[in-house]
Amino acid sequence: MAYYFSNYIDKIKATKKLAREKNVPVWHIPLANSIGILILTAVYMSVYTWIAIVDMENSFQYIPSWWHTFIEIANYLPLIYLGVLSFTMLHHVLTVFIIFQAAVTKGIFNSIAKIDHKIWRKTGKDSYIANKIWWVQQKWLSIDSKKRRKIVACVLVLSIVFYAYRIIF
């Protein structure tokens, strides 16, 4: 059992190496995305299992003595499913997200290069879009780190309020 967990940790570390090979700059983003997908999958699996349990319970003519214990265990199904999925599928899902992010990053880079080339042919300005991106990045990094954290927190709160408003109304 301990061998499985140490081997599994090595598999996760191998995905970090894959991210470096695929030029994915921040390995934590695909990791967060894959954990989020596993949580969502565990929740959906739990909901459908609970639906099946309720259907089974409705078909009973009498409720067995072990049923209440089974229901108590079923309350923890999201955690059980998440644990099983995490210890069996996380490295596979993480690999898919790393490959996807590498493809998206490469596509964005190629699009910027194409747009820059078209602008260069029309106006003669070299790397116009790339220079603007660099300028915005330098402006962002020149802001004090405390102000940056406040700005990110404000944007996060506003997006949560916006999406909560959209869900409620």
Backbone as JSON Lines, residues from 0, in Angstrom:
{"i":0,"aa":"M","n":[0.82,-1.19,0.0],"ca":[0.0,0.0,0.0],"c":[0.87,1.26,0.0]}
{"i":1,"aa":"A","n":[1.91,1.27,0.81],"ca":[2.8,2.43,0.85],"c":[3.52,2.59,-0.49]}
{"i":2,"aa":"Y","n":[3.8,1.45,-1.14],"ca":[4.44,1.51,-2.45],"c":[3.54,2.21,-3.46]}
{"i":3,"aa":"Y","n":[2.22,1.93,-3.37],"ca":[1.28,2.56,-4.3],"c":[1.3,4.07,-4.15]}
{"i":4,"aa":"F","n":[1.26,4.56,-2.9],"ca":[1.24,6.0,-2.69],"c":[2.54,6.66,-3.1]}
{"i":5,"aa":"S","n":[3.68,6.04,-2.83],"ca":[4.95,6.63,-3.26],"c":[5.06,6.6,-4.77]}
{"i":6,"aa":"N","n":[4.59,5.53,-5.39],"ca":[4.59,5.45,-6.84],"c":[3.64,6.48,-7.43]}
{"i":7,"aa":"Y","n":[2.51,6.71,-6.77],"ca":[1.54,7.7,-7.26],"c":[2.09,9.12,-7.16]}
{"i":8,"aa":"I","n":[2.8,9.41,-6.09],"ca":[3.44,10.72,-5.95],"c":[4.48,10.9,-7.04]}
{"i":9,"aa":"D","n":[5.2,9.84,-7.39],"ca":[6.16,9.93,-8.5],"c":[5.45,10.2,-9.83]}
{"i":10,"aa":"K","n":[4.26,9.64,-10.0],"ca":[3.49,9.9,-11.23],"c":[3.06,11.37,-11.3]}
{"i":11,"aa":"I","n":[2.68,11.94,-10.16],"ca":[2.3,13.36,-10.13],"c":[3.52,14.22,-10.44]}
{"i":12,"aa":"K","n":[4.68,13.86,-9.88],"ca":[5.9,14.6,-10.16],"c":[6.29,14.47,-11.63]}
{"i":13,"aa":"A","n":[5.98,13.34,-12.25],"ca":[6.26,13.17,-13.68],"c":[5.4,14.12,-14.51]}
{"i":14,"aa":"T","n":[4.2,14.43,-14.05],"ca":[3.38,15.39,-14.79],"c":[3.97,16.79,-14.69]}
{"i":15,"aa":"K","n":[4.63,17.08,-13.59],"ca":[5.31,18.38,-13.47],"c":[6.45,18.46,-14.47]}
{"i":16,"aa":"K","n":[7.16,17.35,-14.66],"ca":[8.23,17.29,-15.66],"c":[7.64,17.43,-17.07]}
{"i":17,"aa":"L","n":[6.5,16.79,-17.3],"ca":[5.83,16.91,-18.6],"c":[5.44,18.35,-18.88]}
{"i":18,"aa":"A","n":[4.98,19.05,-17.84],"ca":[4.6,20.46,-18.02],"c":[5.8,21.29,-18.43]}
{"i":19,"aa":"R","n":[6.97,21.03,-17.85],"ca":[8.18,21.76,-18.26],"c":[8.55,21.43,-19.7]}
{"i":20,"aa":"E","n":[8.4,20.16,-20.08],"ca":[8.73,19.75,-21.45],"c":[7.79,20.37,-22.47]}
{"i":21,"aa":"K","n":[6.53,20.53,-22.1],"ca":[5.53,21.1,-23.01],"c":[5.47,22.62,-22.94]}
{"i":22,"aa":"N","n":[6.37,23.24,-22.18],"ca":[6.44,24.69,-22.02],"c":[5.18,25.28,-21.4]}
{"i":23,"aa":"V","n":[4.64,24.59,-20.41],"ca":[3.53,25.12,-19.63],"c":[4.16,25.86,-18.46]}
{"i":24,"aa":"P","n":[4.03,27.19,-18.43],"ca":[4.79,27.97,-17.45],"c":[4.37,27.75,-16.0]}
{"i":25,"aa":"V","n":[3.07,27.61,-15.76],"ca":[2.58,27.46,-14.38],"c":[1.89,26.11,-14.27]}
{"i":26,"aa":"W","n":[2.53,25.18,-13.58],"ca":[2.02,23.82,-13.44],"c":[0.8,23.77,-12.52]}
{"i":27,"aa":"H","n":[0.65,24.75,-11.66],"ca":[-0.43,24.74,-10.69],"c":[-1.81,24.95,-11.34]}
{"i":28,"aa":"I","n":[-1.85,25.63,-12.47],"ca":[-3.14,25.89,-13.12],"c":[-3.77,24.59,-13.63]}
{"i":29,"aa":"P","n":[-3.04,23.74,-14.38],"ca":[-3.66,22.46,-14.76],"c":[-3.97,21.58,-13.55]}
{"i":30,"aa":"L","n":[-3.15,21.68,-12.5],"ca":[-3.42,20.9,-11.29],"c":[-4.74,21.34,-10.66]}
{"i":31,"aa":"A","n":[-4.95,22.64,-10.54],"ca":[-6.21,23.15,-9.97],"c":[-7.4,22.77,-10.86]}
{"i":32,"aa":"N","n":[-7.21,22.87,-12.17],"ca":[-8.3,22.5,-13.08],"c":[-8.65,21.02,-12.97]}
{"i":33,"aa":"S","n":[-7.64,20.17,-12.88],"ca":[-7.92,18.74,-12.79],"c":[-8.55,18.37,-11.45]}
{"i":34,"aa":"I","n":[-8.13,19.01,-10.37],"ca":[-8.77,18.76,-9.08],"c":[-10.22,19.24,-9.12]}
{"i":35,"aa":"G","n":[-10.47,20.38,-9.75],"ca":[-11.84,20.88,-9.9],"c":[-12.71,19.93,-10.69]}
{"i":36,"aa":"I","n":[-12.18,19.38,-11.77],"ca":[-12.94,18.42,-12.57],"c":[-13.24,17.17,-11.76]}
{"i":37,"aa":"L","n":[-12.27,16.71,-10.97],"ca":[-12.5,15.53,-10.15],"c":[-13.55,15.8,-9.07]}
{"i":38,"aa":"I","n":[-13.54,16.99,-8.48],"ca":[-14.56,17.35,-7.49],"c":[-15.94,17.38,-8.15]}
{"i":39,"aa":"L","n":[-16.03,17.99,-9.32],"ca":[-17.3,18.05,-10.04],"c":[-17.79,16.66,-10.4]}
{"i":40,"aa":"T","n":[-16.89,15.8,-10.85],"ca":[-17.25,14.43,-11.19],"c":[-17.74,13.67,-9.96]}
{"i":41,"aa":"A","n":[-17.05,13.86,-8.84],"ca":[-17.46,13.18,-7.6],"c":[-18.84,13.64,-7.15]}
{"i":42,"aa":"V","n":[-19.12,14.92,-7.3],"ca":[-20.44,15.44,-6.91],"c":[-21.53,14.86,-7.81]}
{"i":43,"aa":"Y","n":[-21.29,14.84,-9.12],"ca":[-22.29,14.27,-10.03],"c":[-22.49,12.78,-9.78]}
{"i":44,"aa":"M","n":[-21.4,12.06,-9.55],"ca":[-21.53,10.63,-9.25],"c":[-22.34,10.42,-7.97]}
{"i":45,"aa":"S","n":[-22.12,11.27,-6.98],"ca":[-22.86,11.16,-5.72],"c":[-24.33,11.44,-5.91]}
{"i":46,"aa":"V","n":[-24.64,12.47,-6.66],"ca":[-26.05,12.81,-6.89],"c":[-26.77,11.67,-7.58]}
{"i":47,"aa":"Y","n":[-26.16,11.11,-8.62],"ca":[-26.82,10.01,-9.32],"c":[-26.88,8.74,-8.47]}
{"i":48,"aa":"T","n":[-25.91,8.54,-7.61],"ca":[-25.98,7.41,-6.68],"c":[-27.1,7.63,-5.67]}
{"i":49,"aa":"W","n":[-27.23,8.85,-5.17],"ca":[-28.32,9.14,-4.22],"c":[-29.68,8.96,-4.89]}
{"i":50,"aa":"I","n":[-29.79,9.34,-6.14],"ca":[-31.05,9.13,-6.86],"c":[-31.36,7.64,-6.95]}
{"i":51,"aa":"A","n":[-30.34,6.84,-7.25],"ca":[-30.53,5.38,-7.33],"c":[-30.9,4.81,-5.96]}
{"i":52,"aa":"I","n":[-30.29,5.34,-4.89],"ca":[-30.61,4.85,-3.54],"c":[-32.06,5.17,-3.19]}
{"i":53,"aa":"V","n":[-32.51,6.37,-3.53],"ca":[-33.9,6.75,-3.25],"c":[-34.86,5.87,-4.04]}
{"i":54,"aa":"D","n":[-34.53,5.58,-5.29],"ca":[-35.38,4.7,-6.09],"c":[-35.43,3.3,-5.49]}
{"i":55,"aa":"M","n":[-34.27,2.83,-5.0],"ca":[-34.25,1.51,-4.36],"c":[-35.1,1.52,-3.09]}
{"i":56,"aa":"E","n":[-34.99,2.59,-2.31],"ca":[-35.74,2.67,-1.06],"c":[-37.24,2.71,-1.32]}
{"i":57,"aa":"N","n":[-37.63,3.38,-2.38],"ca":[-39.06,3.44,-2.73],"c":[-39.6,2.09,-3.17]}
{"i":58,"aa":"S","n":[-38.74,1.23,-3.68],"ca":[-39.2,-0.08,-4.14],"c":[-39.23,-1.12,-3.02]}
{"i":59,"aa":"F","n":[-38.68,-0.79,-1.85],"ca":[-38.7,-1.73,-0.73],"c":[-40.11,-1.87,-0.17]}
{"i":60,"aa":"Q","n":[-40.45,-3.1,0.22],"ca":[-41.72,-3.29,0.92],"c":[-41.52,-3.07,2.42]}
{"i":61,"aa":"Y","n":[-40.33,-3.37,2.9],"ca":[-39.96,-3.04,4.27],"c":[-38.49,-2.61,4.24]}
{"i":62,"aa":"I","n":[-38.08,-1.81,5.22],"ca":[-36.71,-1.29,5.25],"c":[-35.87,-2.2,6.14]}
{"i":63,"aa":"P","n":[-34.78,-2.76,5.6],"ca":[-33.93,-3.66,6.39],"c":[-33.23,-2.91,7.51]}
{"i":64,"aa":"S","n":[-32.73,-3.65,8.47],"ca":[-32.08,-3.04,9.64],"c":[-30.76,-2.36,9.27]}
{"i":65,"aa":"W","n":[-30.07,-2.84,8.25],"ca":[-28.79,-2.28,7.85],"c":[-28.95,-1.03,6.98]}
{"i":66,"aa":"W","n":[-30.16,-0.71,6.58],"ca":[-30.37,0.38,5.63],"c":[-29.98,1.74,6.2]}
{"i":67,"aa":"H","n":[-30.26,1.98,7.47],"ca":[-29.92,3.27,8.07],"c":[-28.41,3.47,8.13]}
{"i":68,"aa":"T","n":[-27.67,2.4,8.39],"ca":[-26.2,2.49,8.36],"c":[-25.72,2.78,6.94]}
{"i":69,"aa":"F","n":[-26.35,2.13,5.98],"ca":[-26.0,2.37,4.57],"c":[-26.26,3.82,4.17]}
{"i":70,"aa":"I","n":[-27.35,4.38,4.64],"ca":[-27.68,5.78,4.34],"c":[-26.67,6.72,4.99]}
{"i":71,"aa":"E","n":[-26.25,6.41,6.21],"ca":[-25.23,7.23,6.89],"c":[-23.92,7.22,6.12]}
{"i":72,"aa":"I","n":[-23.55,6.07,5.59],"ca":[-22.32,5.98,4.78],"c":[-22.52,6.73,3.46]}
{"i":73,"aa":"A","n":[-23.72,6.66,2.9],"ca":[-24.01,7.32,1.63],"c":[-23.92,8.84,1.74]}
{"i":74,"aa":"N","n":[-24.05,9.37,2.94],"ca":[-23.9,10.82,3.12],"c":[-22.48,11.28,2.79]}
{"i":75,"aa":"Y","n":[-21.52,10.39,2.89],"ca":[-20.12,10.72,2.63],"c":[-19.67,10.31,1.23]}
{"i":76,"aa":"L","n":[-20.61,10.02,0.35],"ca":[-20.25,9.59,-1.0],"c":[-19.39,10.58,-1.78]}
{"i":77,"aa":"P","n":[-19.63,11.91,-1.7],"ca":[-18.75,12.81,-2.44],"c":[-17.29,12.67,-2.01]}
{"i":78,"aa":"L","n":[-17.05,12.53,-0.71],"ca":[-15.67,12.37,-0.25],"c":[-15.08,11.02,-0.65]}
{"i":79,"aa":"I","n":[-15.91,10.0,-0.6],"ca":[-15.44,8.66,-1.0],"c":[-15.09,8.66,-2.48]}
{"i":80,"aa":"Y","n":[-15.99,9.17,-3.3],"ca":[-15.72,9.23,-4.73],"c":[-14.51,10.11,-5.05]}
{"i":81,"aa":"L","n":[-14.39,11.23,-4.37],"ca":[-13.25,12.11,-4.61],"c":[-11.94,11.42,-4.24]}
{"i":82,"aa":"G","n":[-11.94,10.72,-3.14],"ca":[-10.73,9.99,-2.75],"c":[-10.36,8.92,-3.76]}
{"i":83,"aa":"V","n":[-11.34,8.16,-4.2],"ca":[-11.07,7.1,-5.18],"c":[-10.59,7.7,-6.5]}
{"i":84,"aa":"L","n":[-11.27,8.73,-6.97],"ca":[-10.87,9.37,-8.22],"c":[-9.5,10.02,-8.11]}
{"i":85,"aa":"S","n":[-9.23,10.65,-6.98],"ca":[-7.94,11.34,-6.82],"c":[-6.78,10.35,-6.8]}
{"i":86,"aa":"F","n":[-6.98,9.22,-6.13],"ca":[-5.88,8.27,-6.03],"c":[-5.79,7.31,-7.21]}
{"i":87,"aa":"T","n":[-6.68,7.44,-8.17],"ca":[-6.58,6.6,-9.36],"c":[-6.47,7.39,-10.66]}
{"i":88,"aa":"M","n":[-7.11,8.56,-10.72],"ca":[-7.22,9.25,-12.01],"c":[-6.55,10.61,-12.07]}
{"i":89,"aa":"L","n":[-6.08,11.15,-10.97],"ca":[-5.58,12.53,-10.96],"c":[-4.46,12.74,-11.95]}
{"i":90,"aa":"H","n":[-3.5,11.83,-12.01],"ca":[-2.37,12.05,-12.92],"c":[-2.79,11.97,-14.38]}
{"i":91,"aa":"H","n":[-3.8,11.16,-14.68],"ca":[-4.29,11.1,-16.07],"c":[-5.0,12.4,-16.47]}
{"i":92,"aa":"V","n":[-5.87,12.87,-15.59],"ca":[-6.6,14.11,-15.86],"c":[-5.62,15.28,-15.92]}
{"i":93,"aa":"L","n":[-4.63,15.28,-15.04],"ca":[-3.62,16.33,-15.03],"c":[-2.81,16.33,-16.33]}
{"i":94,"aa":"T","n":[-2.49,15.16,-16.84],"ca":[-1.77,15.07,-18.11],"c":[-2.59,15.65,-19.25]}
{"i":95,"aa":"V","n":[-3.89,15.35,-19.26],"ca":[-4.78,15.9,-20.3],"c":[-4.81,17.42,-20.22]}
{"i":96,"aa":"F","n":[-4.93,17.97,-19.01],"ca":[-4.97,19.42,-18.87],"c":[-3.65,20.08,-19.23]}
{"i":97,"aa":"I","n":[-2.53,19.42,-18.96],"ca":[-1.23,19.96,-19.34],"c":[-1.12,20.01,-20.86]}
{"i":98,"aa":"I","n":[-1.51,18.94,-21.52],"ca":[-1.46,18.91,-22.99],"c":[-2.4,19.96,-23.58]}
{"i":99,"aa":"F","n":[-3.59,20.09,-22.98],"ca":[-4.55,21.09,-23.46],"c":[-4.0,22.5,-23.27]}
{"i":100,"aa":"Q","n":[-3.44,22.78,-22.11],"ca":[-2.91,24.13,-21.87],"c":[-1.72,24.42,-22.78]}
{"i":101,"aa":"A","n":[-0.9,23.41,-23.04],"ca":[0.23,23.61,-23.95],"c":[-0.27,23.95,-25.36]}
{"i":102,"aa":"A","n":[-1.31,23.26,-25.8],"ca":[-1.87,23.52,-27.13],"c":[-2.49,24.92,-27.19]}
{"i":103,"aa":"V","n":[-3.21,25.31,-26.13],"ca":[-3.82,26.64,-26.11],"c":[-2.74,27.72,-26.1]}
{"i":104,"aa":"T","n":[-1.71,27.53,-25.28],"ca":[-0.62,28.51,-25.21],"c":[0.08,28.65,-26.56]}
{"i":105,"aa":"K","n":[0.32,27.52,-27.2],"ca":[0.97,27.56,-28.51],"c":[0.06,28.23,-29.55]}
{"i":106,"aa":"G","n":[-1.24,27.96,-29.48],"ca":[-2.18,28.59,-30.4],"c":[-2.24,30.1,-30.21]}
{"i":107,"aa":"I","n":[-2.24,30.54,-28.95],"ca":[-2.27,31.98,-28.68],"c":[-0.98,32.63,-29.18]}
{"i":108,"aa":"F","n":[0.14,31.98,-28.92],"ca":[1.42,32.52,-29.38],"c":[1.44,32.63,-30.91]}
{"i":109,"aa":"N","n":[0.98,31.59,-31.6],"ca":[0.96,31.63,-33.07],"c":[-0.01,32.69,-33.58]}
{"i":110,"aa":"S","n":[-1.15,32.87,-32.91],"ca":[-2.1,33.9,-33.32],"c":[-1.51,35.3,-33.16]}
{"i":111,"aa":"I","n":[-0.83,35.54,-32.04],"ca":[-0.19,36.84,-31.84],"c":[0.88,37.07,-32.9]}
{"i":112,"aa":"A","n":[1.63,36.03,-33.21],"ca":[2.67,36.17,-34.24],"c":[2.06,36.48,-35.6]}
{"i":113,"aa":"K","n":[0.95,35.82,-35.95],"ca":[0.29,36.08,-37.24],"c":[-0.27,37.5,-37.3]}
{"i":114,"aa":"I","n":[-0.91,37.92,-36.21],"ca":[-1.47,39.28,-36.18],"c":[-0.35,40.31,-36.26]}
{"i":115,"aa":"D","n":[0.73,40.08,-35.52],"ca":[1.88,40.98,-35.58],"c":[2.46,41.05,-37.0]}
{"i":116,"aa":"H","n":[2.5,39.92,-37.67],"ca":[3.03,39.9,-39.04],"c":[2.12,40.69,-39.99]}
{"i":117,"aa":"K","n":[0.8,40.54,-39.84],"ca":[-0.13,41.29,-40.69],"c":[-0.01,42.79,-40.43]}
{"i":118,"aa":"I","n":[0.1,43.16,-39.15],"ca":[0.26,44.58,-38.81],"c":[1.58,45.11,-39.37]}
{"i":119,"aa":"W","n":[2.63,44.31,-39.3],"ca":[3.93,44.72,-39.83],"c":[3.85,44.94,-41.35]}
{"i":120,"aa":"R","n":[3.14,44.05,-42.07],"ca":[3.03,44.22,-43.52],"c":[2.23,45.46,-43.88]}
{"i":121,"aa":"K","n":[1.21,45.81,-43.1],"ca":[0.37,46.96,-43.42],"c":[0.97,48.28,-42.95]}
{"i":122,"aa":"T","n":[1.54,48.29,-41.74],"ca":[1.98,49.57,-41.18],"c":[3.49,49.69,-41.02]}
{"i":123,"aa":"G","n":[4.18,48.58,-41.03],"ca":[5.63,48.61,-40.83],"c":[6.03,48.6,-39.36]}
{"i":124,"aa":"K","n":[5.05,48.55,-38.44],"ca":[5.35,48.5,-37.0],"c":[5.71,47.06,-36.64]}
{"i":125,"aa":"D","n":[6.85,46.9,-36.0],"ca":[7.35,45.57,-35.68],"c":[6.83,45.12,-34.31]}
{"i":126,"aa":"S","n":[6.25,43.92,-34.24],"ca":[5.76,43.29,-33.0],"c":[4.84,44.21,-32.21]}
{"i":127,"aa":"Y","n":[3.85,44.76,-32.85],"ca":[2.97,45.73,-32.22],"c":[2.18,45.11,-31.07]}
{"i":128,"aa":"I","n":[1.51,43.99,-31.31],"ca":[0.7,43.34,-30.28],"c":[1.58,42.82,-29.15]}
{"i":129,"aa":"A","n":[2.69,42.19,-29.49],"ca":[3.59,41.65,-28.46],"c":[4.14,42.78,-27.59]}
{"i":130,"aa":"N","n":[4.47,43.92,-28.2],"ca":[4.97,45.05,-27.41],"c":[3.89,45.61,-26.49]}
{"i":131,"aa":"K","n":[2.64,45.65,-26.95],"ca":[1.55,46.12,-26.1],"c":[1.33,45.17,-24.91]}
{"i":132,"aa":"I","n":[1.39,43.88,-25.17],"ca":[1.26,42.91,-24.09],"c":[2.4,43.08,-23.09]}
{"i":133,"aa":"W","n":[3.61,43.27,-23.6],"ca":[4.77,43.49,-22.73],"c":[4.6,44.77,-21.91]}
{"i":134,"aa":"W","n":[4.07,45.82,-22.52],"ca":[3.85,47.09,-21.83],"c":[2.84,46.92,-20.69]}
{"i":135,"aa":"V","n":[1.71,46.22,-20.96],"ca":[0.7,45.98,-19.93],"c":[1.29,45.14,-18.79]}
{"i":136,"aa":"Q","n":[2.08,44.14,-19.14],"ca":[2.7,43.31,-18.12],"c":[3.66,44.12,-17.26]}
{"i":137,"aa":"Q","n":[4.43,44.98,-17.87],"ca":[5.36,45.81,-17.1],"c":[4.61,46.78,-16.18]}
{"i":138,"aa":"K","n":[3.51,47.34,-16.67],"ca":[2.69,48.23,-15.83],"c":[2.13,47.46,-14.64]}
{"i":139,"aa":"W","n":[1.65,46.24,-14.88],"ca":[1.1,45.42,-13.82],"c":[2.16,45.08,-12.78]}
{"i":140,"aa":"L","n":[3.34,44.73,-13.23],"ca":[4.4,44.37,-12.3],"c":[4.98,45.58,-11.57]}
{"i":141,"aa":"S","n":[4.79,46.77,-12.12],"ca":[5.31,47.96,-11.44],"c":[4.42,48.41,-10.28]}
{"i":142,"aa":"I","n":[3.18,47.89,-10.24],"ca":[2.28,48.2,-9.13],"c":[2.76,47.46,-7.89]}
{"i":143,"aa":"D","n":[2.61,48.11,-6.73],"ca":[3.0,47.5,-5.45],"c":[2.24,46.18,-5.26]}
{"i":144,"aa":"S","n":[2.9,45.21,-4.67],"ca":[2.3,43.88,-4.54],"c":[1.04,43.89,-3.68]}
{"i":145,"aa":"K","n":[0.99,44.77,-2.69],"ca":[-0.23,44.86,-1.87],"c":[-1.39,45.4,-2.69]}
{"i":146,"aa":"K","n":[-1.12,46.38,-3.55],"ca":[-2.17,46.92,-4.42],"c":[-2.63,45.86,-5.43]}
{"i":147,"aa":"R","n":[-1.67,45.09,-5.95],"ca":[-2.04,44.03,-6.89],"c":[-2.95,43.01,-6.24]}
{"i":148,"aa":"R","n":[-2.63,42.62,-5.0],"ca":[-3.48,41.68,-4.28],"c":[-4.88,42.26,-4.07]}
{"i":149,"aa":"K","n":[-4.96,43.54,-3.73],"ca":[-6.26,44.18,-3.55],"c":[-7.05,44.21,-4.85]}
{"i":150,"aa":"I","n":[-6.36,44.51,-5.96],"ca":[-7.03,44.55,-7.26],"c":[-7.55,43.16,-7.62]}
{"i":151,"aa":"V","n":[-6.72,42.14,-7.43],"ca":[-7.14,40.77,-7.74],"c":[-8.31,40.37,-6.85]}
{"i":152,"aa":"A","n":[-8.26,40.72,-5.57],"ca":[-9.35,40.39,-4.65],"c":[-10.64,41.1,-5.07]}
{"i":153,"aa":"C","n":[-10.54,42.36,-5.46],"ca":[-11.73,43.11,-5.91],"c":[-12.32,42.49,-7.17]}
{"i":154,"aa":"V","n":[-11.48,42.14,-8.12],"ca":[-11.96,41.51,-9.35],"c":[-12.61,40.17,-9.04]}
{"i":155,"aa":"L","n":[-12.02,39.41,-8.13],"ca":[-12.58,38.13,-7.74],"c":[-13.94,38.29,-7.06]}
{"i":156,"aa":"V","n":[-14.04,39.25,-6.15],"ca":[-15.32,39.5,-5.46],"c":[-16.37,39.97,-6.46]}
{"i":157,"aa":"L","n":[-15.99,40.87,-7.36],"ca":[-16.95,41.35,-8.35],"c":[-17.42,40.23,-9.28]}
{"i":158,"aa":"S","n":[-16.52,39.34,-9.66],"ca":[-16.93,38.23,-10.53],"c":[-17.83,37.26,-9.77]}
{"i":159,"aa":"I","n":[-17.55,37.02,-8.49],"ca":[-18.43,36.17,-7.7],"c":[-19.81,36.79,-7.57]}
{"i":160,"aa":"V","n":[-19.87,38.08,-7.3],"ca":[-21.16,38.77,-7.19],"c":[-21.9,38.73,-8.53]}
{"i":161,"aa":"F","n":[-21.18,38.96,-9.62],"ca":[-21.79,38.93,-10.94],"c":[-22.4,37.56,-11.25]}
{"i":162,"aa":"Y","n":[-21.62,36.5,-11.04],"ca":[-22.12,35.17,-11.34],"c":[-23.21,34.74,-10.36]}
{"i":163,"aa":"A","n":[-23.12,35.16,-9.11],"ca":[-24.19,34.85,-8.15],"c":[-25.47,35.57,-8.57]}
{"i":164,"aa":"Y","n":[-25.36,36.79,-9.02],"ca":[-26.51,37.54,-9.5],"c":[-27.14,36.84,-10.7]}
{"i":165,"aa":"R","n":[-26.29,36.34,-11.61],"ca":[-26.8,35.65,-12.81],"c":[-27.49,34.35,-12.43]}
{"i":166,"aa":"I","n":[-26.97,33.66,-11.42],"ca":[-27.59,32.38,-11.02],"c":[-28.91,32.64,-10.31]}
{"i":167,"aa":"I","n":[-28.93,33.64,-9.44],"ca":[-30.13,33.89,-8.64],"c":[-31.26,34.48,-9.5]}
{"i":168,"aa":"F","n":[-30.93,35.41,-10.38],"ca":[-31.96,36.06,-11.16],"c":[-31.9,35.57,-12.54]}
